[in-house]
Amino acid sequence: MKITAWRIFKTKPAAQPFDGEGARRFGGRWNSKGNRMVYTAGHYSLAVLEILVNLDRSSILPSYLVSSVHFDDALVERLDRSRLPANWRHSPAPPELQRIGDEWLASRSSVVLEVPSVVMEIENNYLINPQHLDSSLISIDPPQPFTFDSRLLD
């Protein structure tokens, strides 16, 4: 079975949105600084929500693009939710989540890790290891312009 995931990202001339560089430079909920990881959402609408909860609304809204990514279900490892700490949905994220993600990256056990979304707990995000040998098995559609509905920003 094929899975489609979505990534919304800022329009930057030199950016490579699927190289994990942003996550390496800044860290994230599921990775510490120094580790490359690409964050994608299991649904287009979830990708929008994931951006909105992290958006600095005091700044001018930059231009965004959206790409869909496709991969076979056999490439996905699913995180056992019993490994999540009770406070896994808190902000800032508990350090245990970065440890889980970093251990997964180091293990190279799969190219994709399915994790629950903090924003919509019953939905999933897909973390991609861009340095995994199987990363070439993930297909990425060309980016398309994305514009937020202004009602979401009021």
DSSP file (Angstrom, degrees, kcal/mol; ACC not computed):
  #  RESIDUE AA STRUCTURE BP1 BP2  ACC     N-H-->O    O-->H-N    N-H-->O    O-->H-N    TCO  KAPPA ALPHA  PHI   PSI    X-CA   Y-CA   Z-CA
    1    1 A M              0   0    0      0, 0.0    72,-3.1     0, 0.0     2,-0.3   0.000 360.0 360.0 360.0 136.3    0.0    0.0    0.0
    2    2 A K  E     -A   72   0A   0     70,-0.2     2,-0.4    71,-0.1    70,-0.2  -0.710 360.0-153.5 -90.0 140.2    1.2    3.5   -0.9
    3    3 A I  E     -A   71   0A   0     68,-3.2    68,-2.1    -2,-0.3     2,-0.5  -0.918   2.1-155.3-110.7 138.5    1.1    6.3    1.7
    4    4 A T  E     +A   70   0A   0     -2,-0.4     2,-0.3    66,-0.2    66,-0.2  -0.964  16.0 177.6-112.5 130.8    0.9    9.9    0.7
    5    5 A A  E     -A   69   0A   0     64,-2.5    64,-2.8    -2,-0.5     2,-0.4  -0.823  16.7-134.6-125.8 167.8    2.2   12.6    3.1
    6    6 A W  E     -AB  68  41A   0     35,-2.8    35,-2.9    -2,-0.3     2,-0.4  -0.940  12.4-169.4-131.1 145.3    2.4   16.3    2.8
    7    7 A R  E     -A   67   0A   0     60,-2.4    60,-2.3    -2,-0.4     2,-0.5  -0.988   3.8-165.9-135.5 126.4    5.0   19.0    3.5
    8    8 A I  E     +A   66   0A   0     -2,-0.4     2,-0.3    58,-0.2    58,-0.2  -0.930  22.1 169.1-107.5 133.4    4.3   22.8    3.5
    9    9 A F  E     -A   65   0A   0     56,-2.5    56,-2.9    -2,-0.5   137,-0.1  -0.971  36.7 -92.5-147.0 156.8    7.4   24.9    3.5
   10   10 A K  E     -A   64   0A   0     -2,-0.3     2,-0.8    54,-0.2    54,-0.3  -0.362  43.0-110.4 -69.1 147.1    8.5   28.5    3.0
   11   11 A T        +     0   0    0     52,-2.6    52,-0.2    -2,-0.1    -1,-0.1  -0.716  50.2 160.7 -79.3 112.8    9.6   29.6   -0.5
   12   12 A K    >   -     0   0    0     -2,-0.8     3,-1.1     1,-0.1    52,-0.0  -0.995  40.2-135.5-135.6 129.0   13.3   30.2   -0.3
   13   13 A P  T 3  S+     0   0    0      0, 0.0    -1,-0.1     0, 0.0    -2,-0.0   0.855 103.7  32.1 -54.4 -41.4   15.4   30.3   -3.5
   14   14 A A  T 3  S+     0   0    0      2,-0.0     2,-0.1     0, 0.0     0, 0.0   0.457  92.9 120.2 -97.1  -0.1   18.3   28.1   -2.2
   15   15 A A    <   -     0   0    0     -3,-1.1    -3,-0.1     1,-0.1     3,-0.0  -0.352  46.9-160.8 -72.5 144.2   16.2   25.9    0.1
   16   16 A Q    >   -     0   0    0      1,-0.1     3,-1.9    -2,-0.1     5,-0.4  -0.893  10.3-165.2-117.2  94.0   16.1   22.1   -0.3
   17   17 A P  T 3  S+     0   0    0      0, 0.0     3,-0.1     0, 0.0    -1,-0.1   0.558  82.1  47.8 -66.9  -8.0   12.9   21.3    1.6
   18   18 A F  T 3  S+     0   0    0      1,-0.1    20,-0.1    20,-0.1    -3,-0.0   0.137  87.3  83.8-118.5  21.1   13.6   17.6    1.8
   19   19 A D  S <  S-     0   0    0     -3,-1.9    -1,-0.1    18,-0.1    19,-0.1   0.546  91.6-126.5 -97.7  -7.5   17.2   17.5    2.9
   20   20 A G     >  +     0   0    0     -4,-0.3     4,-2.1    -3,-0.1    17,-0.6   0.598  67.3 133.1  77.3  10.5   16.5   17.9    6.7
   21   21 A E  H  >  +     0   0    0     -5,-0.4     4,-2.6     1,-0.2     5,-0.2   0.892  67.4  52.6 -65.1 -41.3   18.7   20.9    7.0
   22   22 A G  H  > S+     0   0    0      1,-0.2     4,-2.3     2,-0.2     5,-0.4   0.928 111.7  46.2 -60.6 -44.4   16.3   23.1    8.9
   23   23 A A  H  > S+     0   0    0     14,-0.4     4,-2.4     1,-0.2    12,-0.3   0.869 112.1  52.3 -65.4 -36.0   15.8   20.3   11.5
   24   24 A R  H  < S+     0   0    0     -4,-2.1    10,-3.1     1,-0.2    -2,-0.2   0.912 114.0  42.7 -65.2 -41.7   19.5   19.8   11.7
   25   25 A R  H  < S+     0   0    0     -4,-2.6    -2,-0.2     8,-0.2    -1,-0.2   0.866 132.7  17.6 -73.3 -36.7   20.2   23.5   12.3
   26   26 A F  H  < S-     0   0    0     -4,-2.3     7,-0.2    -5,-0.2    -3,-0.2   0.595  94.0-134.8-115.0 -14.1   17.3   24.1   14.8
   27   27 A G     <  -     0   0    0     -4,-2.4     2,-0.3    -5,-0.4     5,-0.2  -0.094  20.7-146.3  74.5 173.4   16.2   20.7   16.1
   28   28 A G  B >   -H   31   0B   0      3,-3.2     3,-0.6    -4,-0.1     5,-0.1  -0.894  36.6 -70.3-159.8-173.9   12.5   19.9   16.5
   29   29 A R  T 3  S+     0   0    0     -2,-0.3    72,-0.2     1,-0.2     3,-0.0   0.873 132.1  30.3 -57.1 -38.5   10.0   17.9   18.5
   30   30 A W  T 3  S+     0   0    0     68,-0.1     2,-0.3    71,-0.1    -1,-0.2   0.339 121.7  43.7-109.8   5.5   11.5   14.6   17.3
   31   31 A N  B <   -H   28   0B   0     -3,-0.6    -3,-3.2    70,-0.1     2,-0.2  -0.998  68.6-131.6-148.9 149.1   15.1   15.4   16.7
   32   32 A S    >   -     0   0    0     66,-0.3     3,-1.7    -2,-0.3    -5,-0.3  -0.563  48.8 -75.0 -92.6 163.0   17.9   17.3   18.4
   33   33 A K  T 3  S+     0   0    0     -7,-0.2    -8,-0.2     1,-0.2    -9,-0.2  -0.237 119.4  37.8 -53.4 142.2   20.2   19.9   16.7
   34   34 A G  T 3  S+     0   0    0    -10,-3.1     2,-0.5     1,-0.2    -1,-0.2   0.253  94.6 100.0  97.6 -11.9   22.7   18.2   14.5
   35   35 A N    <   -     0   0    0     -3,-1.7     2,-0.3   -12,-0.3    -1,-0.2  -0.934  67.7-135.0-113.6 125.0   20.4   15.5   13.2
   36   36 A R        +     0   0    0     -2,-0.5     2,-0.3   -12,-0.1    95,-0.2  -0.569  35.9 156.0 -77.3 135.3   18.7   15.7    9.8
   37   37 A M        -     0   0    0    -17,-0.6     2,-0.5    -2,-0.3   -14,-0.4  -0.965  32.3-142.9-157.2 143.6   15.0   14.9    9.7
   38   38 A V  E     - C   0 128A   0     90,-2.4    90,-2.7    -2,-0.3     2,-0.5  -0.958  16.6-148.8-113.2 124.7   12.1   15.8    7.4
   39   39 A Y  E     + C   0 127A   0     -2,-0.5     2,-0.3    88,-0.2    88,-0.2  -0.803  23.2 169.0 -94.6 126.7    8.7   16.4    9.0
   40   40 A T  E     - C   0 126A   0     86,-1.6    86,-2.3    -2,-0.5     2,-0.3  -0.925  25.3-129.7-132.5 160.7    5.6   15.5    6.9
   41   41 A A  E     -BC   6 125A   0    -35,-2.9   -35,-2.8    -2,-0.3    84,-0.2  -0.841  14.4-130.6-113.3 148.9    1.9   15.2    7.8
   42   42 A G  S    S+     0   0    0     82,-2.3     2,-0.3    -2,-0.3   -38,-0.2   0.617  92.8  34.2 -72.6 -13.6   -0.4   12.3    7.0
   43   43 A H  S  > S-     0   0    0     81,-0.2     4,-2.1   -37,-0.1   -37,-0.2  -0.985  77.5-124.5-140.7 150.5   -3.1   14.7    5.5
   44   44 A Y  H  > S+     0   0    0     -2,-0.3     4,-1.6     1,-0.2    -1,-0.1   0.925 114.4  49.5 -57.2 -47.0   -3.0   17.9    3.6
   45   45 A S  H  > S+     0   0    0      1,-0.2     4,-2.1     2,-0.2    -1,-0.2   0.856 108.1  53.5 -65.3 -34.6   -5.2   19.6    6.2
   46   46 A L  H  > S+     0   0    0      1,-0.2     4,-2.8     2,-0.2    -1,-0.2   0.885 103.9  56.3 -66.7 -37.4   -3.0   18.4    9.1
   47   47 A A  H  X S+     0   0    0     -4,-2.1     4,-1.7     1,-0.2    -1,-0.2   0.896 107.1  50.3 -59.6 -39.0    0.1   19.9    7.3
   48   48 A V  H  X S+     0   0    0     -4,-1.6     4,-2.6     2,-0.2    -2,-0.2   0.942 111.5  47.0 -63.2 -48.2   -1.8   23.2    7.4
   49   49 A L  H  X S+     0   0    0     -4,-2.1     4,-2.3     1,-0.2    -2,-0.2   0.893 108.3  55.5 -62.2 -40.0   -2.5   22.9   11.1
   50   50 A E  H  X S+     0   0    0     -4,-2.8     4,-0.5     1,-0.2    -1,-0.2   0.877 111.4  44.5 -62.3 -37.2    1.1   21.9   11.9
   51   51 A I  H >< S+     0   0    0     -4,-1.7     3,-1.1    -5,-0.2     4,-0.5   0.927 110.8  54.3 -70.0 -45.1    2.3   25.1   10.2
   52   52 A L  H >< S+     0   0    0     -4,-2.6     3,-1.0     1,-0.3    -2,-0.2   0.872 103.7  53.9 -59.8 -39.6   -0.3   27.3   11.9
   53   53 A V  H 3< S+     0   0    0     -4,-2.3    -1,-0.3     1,-0.2    -2,-0.2   0.714 115.9  40.4 -70.6 -17.0    0.6   26.2   15.4
   54   54 A N  T << S+     0   0    0     -3,-1.1     2,-0.3    -4,-0.5    -1,-0.2   0.345  89.6 117.7-108.3   4.6    4.2   27.1   14.8
   55   55 A L    <   -     0   0    0     -3,-1.0     2,-1.1    -4,-0.5     3,-0.0  -0.565  62.9-136.7 -80.7 131.8    3.6   30.3   12.8
   56   56 A D    >   -     0   0    0     -2,-0.3     3,-1.5     1,-0.2    -1,-0.1  -0.764  20.3-168.7 -83.3 100.8    4.8   33.6   14.2
   57   57 A R  T 3  S+     0   0    0     -2,-1.1    -1,-0.2     1,-0.3     4,-0.1   0.590  76.6  70.0 -73.6  -9.0    1.7   35.7   13.5
   58   58 A S  T 3  S+     0   0    0      2,-0.1    -1,-0.3    -3,-0.0     2,-0.2   0.666  91.5  72.8 -80.9 -14.3    3.5   39.0   14.3
   59   59 A S  S <  S-     0   0    0     -3,-1.5     2,-0.2     1,-0.1    -4,-0.0  -0.554 100.0 -88.0 -96.2 164.0    5.6   38.7   11.2
   60   60 A I        -     0   0    0     -2,-0.2    -1,-0.1     1,-0.1    -4,-0.1  -0.505  51.6-106.2 -67.7 135.2    4.5   39.1    7.6
   61   61 A L        -     0   0    0     -2,-0.2    -1,-0.1    -4,-0.1     3,-0.1  -0.496  38.9-142.9 -67.9 117.3    3.2   35.8    6.2
   62   62 A P        -     0   0    0      0, 0.0     2,-0.2     0, 0.0    -1,-0.1  -0.218  26.3 -87.7 -74.4 170.2    5.9   34.5    3.9
   63   63 A S        -     0   0    0    -52,-0.2   -52,-2.6    84,-0.1     2,-0.3  -0.545  48.0-160.0 -76.1 144.3    5.2   32.6    0.6
   64   64 A Y  E     -AD  10 146A   0     82,-0.9    82,-2.3   -54,-0.3     2,-0.3  -0.883  12.5-160.5-126.7 157.6    4.7   28.9    1.0
   65   65 A L  E     -AD   9 145A   0    -56,-2.9   -56,-2.5    -2,-0.3     2,-0.4  -0.893   9.8-149.7-126.5 160.4    4.8   25.8   -1.3
   66   66 A V  E     -AD   8 144A   0     78,-2.4    78,-2.5    -2,-0.3     2,-0.4  -0.996  12.3-178.1-133.2 140.1    3.4   22.4   -0.7
   67   67 A S  E     -A    7   0A   0    -60,-2.3   -60,-2.4    -2,-0.4     2,-0.4  -0.988  17.8-140.5-132.3 145.2    4.6   19.0   -2.0
   68   68 A S  E     -A    6   0A   0     -2,-0.4    73,-2.9    74,-0.2     2,-0.4  -0.823  16.2-157.9 -99.5 147.4    3.2   15.5   -1.6
   69   69 A V  E     -AE   5 140A   0    -64,-2.8   -64,-2.5    -2,-0.4     2,-0.4  -0.940   2.6-156.9-124.0 148.1    5.5   12.6   -0.9
   70   70 A H  E     +AE   4 139A   0     69,-2.7    69,-2.4    -2,-0.4     2,-0.3  -0.979  18.6 158.1-130.7 136.3    4.8    9.0   -1.6
   71   71 A F  E     -A    3   0A   0    -68,-2.1   -68,-3.2    -2,-0.4     2,-0.2  -0.990  41.7 -97.3-153.7 156.3    6.2    5.9   -0.1
   72   72 A D  E >   -A    2   0A   0     -2,-0.3     3,-2.1    65,-0.2   -70,-0.2  -0.496  29.4-124.8 -76.3 142.5    5.4    2.2    0.4
   73   73 A D  G >  S+     0   0    0    -72,-3.1     3,-1.8     1,-0.3    -1,-0.1   0.791 108.4  68.7 -54.8 -30.5    3.9    1.2    3.7
   74   74 A A  G 3  S+     0   0    0      1,-0.3    -1,-0.3   -73,-0.2   -72,-0.1   0.681  92.5  59.6 -66.2 -16.6    6.7   -1.4    4.0
   75   75 A L  G <  S+     0   0    0     -3,-2.1    37,-1.5    35,-0.1    36,-0.7   0.491  90.1  94.3 -86.5  -3.8    9.2    1.5    4.5
   76   76 A V  E <   -f  112   0A   0     -3,-1.8     2,-0.4    -4,-0.2    37,-0.2  -0.766  54.7-163.5-101.7 130.9    7.4    2.7    7.6
   77   77 A E  E     -f  113   0A   0     35,-2.7    37,-3.1    -2,-0.4     2,-0.5  -0.911  19.9-140.6-101.4 137.1    8.2    1.9   11.2
   78   78 A R  E     -f  114   0A   0     -2,-0.4     2,-0.3    35,-0.2    37,-0.1  -0.872  14.4-123.6-104.7 127.2    5.4    2.8   13.6
   79   79 A L        -     0   0    0     35,-2.4     2,-0.7    -2,-0.5     5,-0.0  -0.485  23.4-123.2 -67.8 129.1    6.2    4.2   16.9
   80   80 A D    >   -     0   0    0     -2,-0.3     3,-2.5     1,-0.2     4,-0.2  -0.648  17.4-146.6 -71.7 113.8    4.8    2.2   19.8
   81   81 A R  G >  S+     0   0    0     -2,-0.7     3,-1.6     1,-0.3    -1,-0.2   0.696  92.3  74.2 -61.5 -18.7    2.7    4.8   21.6
   82   82 A S  G 3  S+     0   0    0      1,-0.3    -1,-0.3    -3,-0.0    -2,-0.1   0.692  88.0  63.6 -67.3 -15.1    3.5    3.1   25.0
   83   83 A R  G <  S+     0   0    0     -3,-2.5    -1,-0.3     2,-0.1    -2,-0.2   0.621  82.0 101.4 -79.9 -13.5    7.0    4.7   24.6
   84   84 A L  S <  S-     0   0    0     -3,-1.6     2,-0.0    -4,-0.2    13,-0.0  -0.516  75.6-123.8 -76.0 135.6    5.5    8.2   24.8
   85   85 A P    >   -     0   0    0      0, 0.0     3,-1.7     0, 0.0     4,-0.1  -0.364  28.4-107.2 -70.0 160.0    5.8   10.0   28.1
   86   86 A A  T 3  S+     0   0    0      1,-0.3     3,-0.3     2,-0.1    -2,-0.1   0.799 120.5  49.2 -58.4 -29.8    2.6   11.3   29.6
   87   87 A N  T >  S+     0   0    0      1,-0.2     3,-2.0     2,-0.1    -1,-0.3   0.047  71.1 124.8 -98.6  25.3    3.5   14.9   28.7
   88   88 A W  T <  S+     0   0    0     -3,-1.7    -1,-0.2     1,-0.3    -2,-0.1   0.722  71.9  53.4 -61.8 -22.5    4.4   14.1   25.1
   89   89 A R  T 3  S+     0   0    0     -3,-0.3    -1,-0.3    -4,-0.1    -2,-0.1   0.465  86.0 113.9 -91.5  -1.3    1.9   16.8   23.8
   90   90 A H    <   -     0   0    0     -3,-2.0    28,-0.0     2,-0.1    -3,-0.0  -0.230  68.8-104.2 -69.1 158.2    3.3   19.6   25.9
   91   91 A S  S    S+     0   0    0      2,-0.1     2,-0.2     1,-0.0    -2,-0.1  -0.992 109.3  40.1-128.2 124.0    5.1   22.6   24.5
   92   92 A P  S    S-     0   0    0      0, 0.0    -2,-0.1     0, 0.0    -1,-0.0   0.507 110.5-115.4 -68.6 159.4    8.0   22.8   24.7
   93   93 A A        -     0   0    0     -2,-0.2    -2,-0.1     1,-0.1    -5,-0.1  -0.339  28.2-105.3 -66.9 143.5    8.3   19.2   23.9
   94   94 A P    >>  -     0   0    0      0, 0.0     3,-1.7     0, 0.0     4,-0.6  -0.437  28.4-119.1 -66.8 145.4    9.8   16.9   26.5
   95   95 A P  H 3> S+     0   0    0      0, 0.0     4,-2.0     0, 0.0     3,-0.2   0.712 106.2  76.2 -61.4 -20.3   13.4   15.8   25.7
   96   96 A E  H 3> S+     0   0    0      1,-0.2     4,-2.3     2,-0.2     5,-0.1   0.835  89.7  57.7 -59.4 -31.3   12.3   12.2   25.6
   97   97 A L  H <> S+     0   0    0     -3,-1.7     4,-2.5     2,-0.2    -1,-0.2   0.911 105.5  47.8 -68.5 -41.3   10.8   12.8   22.2
   98   98 A Q  H  X S+     0   0    0     -4,-0.6     4,-3.1     1,-0.2   -66,-0.3   0.895 110.7  53.0 -63.6 -37.9   14.1   14.0   20.7
   99   99 A R  H  X S+     0   0    0     -4,-2.0     4,-2.5     2,-0.2    -2,-0.2   0.924 108.7  49.2 -62.7 -43.7   15.8   11.0   22.2
  100  100 A I  H  X S+     0   0    0     -4,-2.3     4,-2.1     2,-0.2    -2,-0.2   0.945 115.4  43.8 -59.7 -48.6   13.2    8.7   20.6
  101  101 A G  H  X S+     0   0    0     -4,-2.5     4,-2.6     2,-0.2    -2,-0.2   0.908 113.5  49.7 -64.7 -43.2   13.7   10.4   17.2
  102  102 A D  H  X S+     0   0    0     -4,-3.1     4,-2.5     1,-0.2    -1,-0.2   0.896 110.7  50.4 -63.7 -39.9   17.5   10.5   17.5
  103  103 A E  H  X S+     0   0    0     -4,-2.5     4,-2.1    -5,-0.2    -1,-0.2   0.903 110.4  50.2 -64.4 -40.3   17.7    6.8   18.4
  104  104 A W  H  X>S+     0   0    0     -4,-2.1     4,-1.3    -5,-0.2     5,-0.7   0.939 111.0  48.7 -62.8 -46.3   15.5    6.0   15.4
  105  105 A L  H ><5S+     0   0    0     -4,-2.6     3,-0.5     1,-0.2    -2,-0.2   0.936 113.1  47.3 -57.6 -47.1   17.8    8.0   13.1
  106  106 A A  H 3<5S+     0   0    0     -4,-2.5    -1,-0.2     1,-0.2    -2,-0.2   0.836 108.5  54.8 -65.4 -33.3   20.9    6.3   14.5
  107  107 A S  H 3<5S-     0   0    0     -4,-2.1    -1,-0.2    -5,-0.2    -2,-0.2   0.783  86.6-153.8 -71.9 -26.0   19.4    2.8   14.2
  108  108 A R  T <<5 +     0   0    0     -4,-1.3    -3,-0.1    -3,-0.5    25,-0.1   0.812  43.1 146.2  53.3  31.8   18.6    3.3   10.5
  109  109 A S      < -     0   0    0     -5,-0.7     2,-0.3     1,-0.1    -1,-0.1   0.719  69.0  -4.3 -72.2 -21.4   15.9    0.7   11.1
  110  110 A S        -     0   0    0     -6,-0.3    -1,-0.1     1,-0.1   -34,-0.1  -0.972  59.5-125.5-160.7 165.7   13.6    2.4    8.5
  111  111 A V  S    S+     0   0    0    -36,-0.7    18,-2.6    -2,-0.3     2,-0.4   0.683  97.7  42.7 -89.3 -20.5   13.5    5.4    6.3
  112  112 A V  E     -fG  76 128A   0    -37,-1.5   -35,-2.7    16,-0.2     2,-0.5  -0.987  63.4-164.7-130.4 136.2   10.1    6.6    7.6
  113  113 A L  E     -fG  77 127A   0     14,-2.5    14,-3.0    -2,-0.4     2,-0.5  -0.984  14.1-145.5-119.1 124.0    8.8    6.7   11.2
  114  114 A E  E     +fG  78 126A   0    -37,-3.1   -35,-2.4    -2,-0.5    12,-0.2  -0.776  26.8 171.2 -87.9 126.4    5.1    7.2   11.9
  115  115 A V  E     - G   0 125A   0     10,-2.6    10,-3.2    -2,-0.5     2,-0.1  -0.934  36.8 -98.4-130.9 154.6    4.4    9.3   15.0
  116  116 A P  E     - G   0 124A   0      0, 0.0     2,-0.3     0, 0.0     8,-0.3  -0.445  39.7-113.5 -71.6 148.0    1.2   10.7   16.4
  117  117 A S        -     0   0    0      6,-2.6     6,-0.2     3,-0.6   -28,-0.0  -0.617  11.9-150.1 -78.0 137.6    0.5   14.4   15.7
  118  118 A V  S    S+     0   0    0     -2,-0.3     3,-0.4     1,-0.1    -1,-0.1   0.856  99.2  50.3 -71.6 -35.7    0.5   16.6   18.7
  119  119 A V  S    S+     0   0    0      1,-0.3     2,-0.4     2,-0.1    -1,-0.1   0.907 128.4  18.8 -70.5 -43.6   -2.1   18.9   17.0
  120  120 A M  S >  S-     0   0    0      1,-0.1     3,-2.7     3,-0.1    -3,-0.6  -0.837  74.3-165.3-131.3  91.0   -4.5   16.1   16.1
  121  121 A E  T 3  S+     0   0    0     -2,-0.4    -4,-0.1    -3,-0.4    -1,-0.1   0.731  85.4  56.3 -55.4 -28.7   -3.7   13.1   18.3
  122  122 A I  T 3  S+     0   0    0     -6,-0.1    -1,-0.3     2,-0.1     2,-0.2   0.546 101.9  69.7 -84.0  -4.5   -5.7   10.6   16.2
  123  123 A E  S <  S-     0   0    0     -3,-2.7    -6,-2.6    -6,-0.2     2,-0.3  -0.638  77.3-126.9-107.5 169.4   -3.7   11.5   13.0
  124  124 A N  E     - G   0 116A   0     -8,-0.3   -82,-2.3    -2,-0.2     2,-0.3  -0.860   8.3-154.3-122.3 150.4   -0.1   10.8   12.1
  125  125 A N  E     -CG  41 115A   0    -10,-3.2   -10,-2.6    -2,-0.3     2,-0.5  -0.831  18.7-138.9-108.5 156.8    3.0   12.6   11.0
  126  126 A Y  E     -CG  40 114A   0    -86,-2.3   -86,-1.6    -2,-0.3     2,-0.5  -0.973   9.3-156.3-122.4 119.7    5.7   10.9    9.1
  127  127 A L  E     -CG  39 113A   0    -14,-3.0   -14,-2.5    -2,-0.5     2,-0.4  -0.803  11.8-155.3 -94.3 132.0    9.3   11.6    9.9
  128  128 A I  E     -CG  38 112A   0    -90,-2.7   -90,-2.4    -2,-0.5   -16,-0.2  -0.913  12.3-145.5-113.3 133.5   11.8   10.9    7.0
  129  129 A N    >   -     0   0    0    -18,-2.6     3,-1.6    -2,-0.4   -92,-0.1  -0.845  13.1-168.0 -92.8 102.3   15.4   10.2    7.4
  130  130 A P  T 3  S+     0   0    0      0, 0.0    -1,-0.1     0, 0.0   -93,-0.1   0.629  84.3  55.7 -69.9 -11.0   16.9   11.8    4.3
  131  131 A Q  T 3  S+     0   0    0    -95,-0.2     2,-0.1   -20,-0.1   -20,-0.0   0.392  81.0 113.4-100.3   2.2   20.3   10.1    4.9
  132  132 A H  S X  S-     0   0    0     -3,-1.6     3,-1.9   -21,-0.1     4,-0.2  -0.463  75.8-123.1 -73.4 146.1   18.8    6.6    4.9
  133  133 A L  G >  S+     0   0    0      1,-0.3     3,-0.6     2,-0.1    -1,-0.1   0.804 111.7  54.4 -58.8 -30.2   19.8    4.3    2.1
  134  134 A D  G >  S+     0   0    0      1,-0.2     3,-2.3     2,-0.1    -1,-0.3   0.377  74.8 101.7 -86.4   5.0   16.2    3.8    1.2
  135  135 A S  G X  S+     0   0    0     -3,-1.9     3,-1.5     1,-0.3    -1,-0.2   0.780  71.9  66.6 -62.1 -23.3   15.4    7.5    0.9
  136  136 A S  G <  S+     0   0    0     -3,-0.6    -1,-0.3     1,-0.3    -2,-0.1   0.653  88.9  67.2 -70.2 -13.2   15.6    7.2   -2.9
  137  137 A L  G <  S+     0   0    0     -3,-2.3     2,-0.5     2,-0.1    -1,-0.3   0.504  83.0  89.1 -83.7  -4.3   12.5    5.0   -2.7
  138  138 A I    <   -     0   0    0     -3,-1.5     2,-0.4    -4,-0.2   -67,-0.2  -0.825  69.7-150.2 -94.0 126.5   10.4    8.0   -1.6
  139  139 A S  E     -E   70   0A   0    -69,-2.4   -69,-2.7    -2,-0.5     2,-0.5  -0.812   6.6-159.1-100.2 140.3    8.9   10.0   -4.5
  140  140 A I  E     -E   69   0A   0     -2,-0.4   -71,-0.2   -71,-0.2  -122,-0.0  -0.969  10.9-138.7-121.1 122.6    8.4   13.7   -4.1
  141  141 A D        -     0   0    0    -73,-2.9     3,-0.1    -2,-0.5     0, 0.0  -0.451  38.5 -88.2 -75.5 152.6    5.9   15.6   -6.3
  142  142 A P        -     0   0    0      0, 0.0   -74,-0.2     0, 0.0    -1,-0.1  -0.302  54.2 -98.8 -58.4 143.2    6.9   19.0   -7.7
  143  143 A P        -     0   0    0      0, 0.0   -76,-0.2     0, 0.0  -135,-0.1  -0.323  36.7-159.6 -66.7 147.2    6.0   21.9   -5.3
  144  144 A Q  E     -D   66   0A   0    -78,-2.5   -78,-2.4    -3,-0.1    -3,-0.0  -0.920  30.9 -92.0-122.2 149.8    2.9   23.9   -5.9
  145  145 A P  E     -D   65   0A   0      0, 0.0     2,-0.4     0, 0.0   -80,-0.3  -0.323  41.1-161.5 -60.0 142.8    2.1   27.3   -4.5
  146  146 A F  E     -D   64   0A   0    -82,-2.3   -82,-0.9  -137,-0.1     2,-0.4  -0.997   9.1-175.2-130.0 132.3    0.2   27.3   -1.2
  147  147 A T        -     0   0    0     -2,-0.4     2,-0.2   -84,-0.1   -84,-0.1  -0.994  24.2-126.2-127.2 130.8   -1.8   30.2    0.2
  148  148 A F        -     0   0    0     -2,-0.4     2,-0.4     1,-0.1     5,-0.0  -0.509  29.1-111.7 -70.6 139.7   -3.4   30.2    3.6
  149  149 A D    >   -     0   0    0     -2,-0.2     3,-2.2     1,-0.2     4,-0.5  -0.622  27.9-131.9 -65.9 125.1   -7.1   31.0    3.7
  150  150 A S  G >  S+     0   0    0     -2,-0.4     3,-1.1     1,-0.3     4,-0.5   0.743 102.0  68.7 -58.5 -24.3   -7.1   34.4    5.5
  151  151 A R  G >  S+     0   0    0      1,-0.3     3,-0.5     2,-0.2    -1,-0.3   0.782  92.8  59.5 -66.2 -24.9   -9.9   33.3    7.9
  152  152 A L  G <  S+     0   0    0     -3,-2.2    -1,-0.3     1,-0.2    -2,-0.2   0.717 106.0  48.5 -72.4 -19.5   -7.4   30.9    9.5
  153  153 A L  G <         0   0    0     -3,-1.1    -1,-0.2    -4,-0.5    -2,-0.2   0.470 360.0 360.0-102.0  -4.0   -5.1   33.8   10.4
  154  154 A D    <         0   0    0     -3,-0.5    -1,-0.2    -4,-0.5    -2,-0.1   0.469 360.0 360.0 -78.5 360.0   -7.7   36.1   11.9
